[in-house]
Every structure is written in structure tokens, then in C-alpha cells.
Amino acid sequence: MQRVPLCVGISADEGQTWRVRDIESDVGIFAYPKLLQSQDGIWHLFYSYDYRHIQHAWFEEDWLEGGRRVLG
């Protein structure tokens, strides 16, 4: 099953609205996401890319907060 886009979001109002950024927008299979924050405040997202390898994306919370606003 293709899942496009792969997004990550943050909410400051308990899920009523979200700030969202796309991590992957190309067609593909993105599965088994794992999100964690390191001690330096950087967020790390790991996920399977087309079941062939593990992809790693990282970002600061400020980048995420600048994303598009969507309703929960």
C-alpha cells in the first residue's frame, strides 16, 4: 500500500489543529515510522523506504512549527 505523502506534525492545542510538514512526497511505500527526540532537541524520524532500507530524517521543532496548519 502506497502512503503519500509521509508527514510529521505537532499540535499545541491537544489535537484541534496541527502544524504539518511533508517528509516524503514522492510515490513510495513508507512504513514503520519511529520518532524520537535526542538530548540536543533534534527530532529524528526513522522509517522503512519501500521495504528496502531504513531512511533517517531529522529536524528542529522550529522547522516543524513553521509548517502548514491543518485541522485535527
CORBEL-V497759 format. One record per backbone hydrogen bond with DSSP energy under -1.0 kcal/mol. NH is the residue of the N-H (numbers start at 1). CO is the residue of the C=O. Records with the same first field share a line. If there is no record, write none. Layout:
BEGIN
NH=CO ; CO
END
This chain:
BEGIN
3=28
6=24
8=21
10=19
16=13
18=70
19=10
20=68
21=8
23=6
24=6
31=48
34=46
36=44
38=42
41=38
43=59
44=36
45=57
46=34
47=55
48=31
49=53
50=29
52=49
53=49
55=47
57=45
59=43
64=60
65=61
67=64
68=20
70=18
72=16
END
